[in-house]
Amino acid sequence: MSDDNNLYIAVIGSGGAAMAAALKSAEHGARITLIERGTIGGTCVNIGCVPSKIMIRAAQIAHLRKTSPFDAGVSAHLPVVDRVKLVQQQQARVEELRNNKYESILRDHTAITVLNGEARFVDTKNLVVTLNGGGEQAVSFDRAFIGTGARPSEPPIPGLTDTPYLTSTSALTLDSVPGRLIVIGAGFVALELAQAFARLGSEVTVLARSHLLSSEDPAIGEAMEAAFKREGIEVHKQTQASRVDYTDHEFIVETNVGILRASQLLVATGRTPNTEALNLGDIGVETAHGAILVDEHLQTTVPGVYAAGDCTDQPEFVYVAAAGGSRAAINMTGGEAILDLSAMPKVMFTDPQVATVGLTEAEALKQGFSVDTRVLNLENVPRALVNFDTHGLIKMVADRDSGRLLGVQAVAGDAGELIQTAVMALRARMTVQAIGDELFPYLTMVEGLKLCAQTFTKDVNQLSCCAG
């Protein structure tokens, strides 16, 4: 793409999707006005992936100091948790990454102008920005990109709005560890934070509307429920809150299993797209429950207006957002790119981790495949045996006729690391036979993929130690 195409692109937002769109558009010779109403950097670096993974790691260290499979030979001690210092360390790293990966890049970029304010569309070629410093500024564009992200949703529970409940955002910077914590929600964010607080010293109760991780293979939720039970985290399934009150520094939650009380209440039941201030309806951009509908080219229902990330109907992962932003930029500047999510990995950073890619058994059957599956328990994985931690499983879903891999679901320490190998195998349309014949390093968790693949044709108990 030549530098003289003189395209003007308005980018709304500054998170993973918006930054990728702005930088890639600039590479292709466009000039960009980037509009951000809040903190530069979006969810991931500020209030999502980065701070939560720091907190989860600190909680894991605290947990291992208190208890590990090697306590008979290595002394254990109850750690003293200074939550204020942990939050300071966490937020210092957040600020460092925000500056290095977002603010300084935008500051030094000659093709990108930043406006701090809230954008709303006037028509399909113009928008108005209500500036944070006062006043308004008109912005005309040839193409527009929307990357405004999402925020924690508030479920319609009577009384909830009037209480100082925690969201994932406020929970991450809470400066003390709650004595008792109730978590409403049973998805990735809810379970990550539930376990982290439990490991830092909270008594935690999780309320699941159906069961844990209800959108995943049932074996995954069962394995995580067992993991939580081992750590003393209470799980109430098929449980809904009918009312929430807050009196004398205590939350009182009425549920179908009785009245529960806690010093803090965390609500993590999903996220709501940040699209209501954009005036999308008036210019013809279609949404569903606030989420912008996009095609495989990331274009909305209005030609020339593109979107990606958590404000759209796509899966809410920052790497999906960034991939969508960069592909949208290619398309906005005259190229042709699509976002293929057929081999999209998902990771939940609990301990054990949950990681999946491709189709579950139920999804494969629904799509009409003749299906063959295997579940390998971690007692059969040498890495888990030498770790003295064999809780978990690896499940493979294959096409019965061809043997081609269709999906993998894993619950294991480092499941997030092993899943990328499964992503590459899926992308390459490998068969389970081919995966079983591949060389995998011994005493790695990823070797579990090879072992699971081999169980399609062999009894894993009859294999030699290095699973040749």
WOCORQUI-V316683 format. One record per helix or strand of 3 or more residues. SS is the DSSP state (h for helix, s for strand). FROM is the first residue (numbers start at 0). LEN is the number of residues. If there is no record, write none. Layout:
# WOCORQUI-V316683
ss=[SS | SS]
from=[FROM | FROM]
len=[LEN | LEN]
This chain:
# WOCORQUI-V316683
ss=[s | h | s | h | h | h | s | s | s | s | s | h | h | s | h | s | h | s | s | s | s | s | s | h | s | h | s | s | h | s | h | h | s | s | h | h | h | h]
from=[7 | 15 | 30 | 41 | 48 | 82 | 111 | 125 | 135 | 142 | 149 | 159 | 167 | 179 | 187 | 202 | 217 | 233 | 240 | 249 | 257 | 263 | 270 | 279 | 304 | 317 | 345 | 352 | 360 | 370 | 377 | 381 | 392 | 403 | 414 | 431 | 446 | 459]
len=[5 | 12 | 6 | 6 | 18 | 26 | 12 | 6 | 5 | 4 | 3 | 3 | 5 | 5 | 13 | 5 | 13 | 3 | 7 | 6 | 5 | 4 | 3 | 4 | 3 | 15 | 3 | 6 | 6 | 7 | 3 | 5 | 7 | 9 | 13 | 6 | 8 | 3]
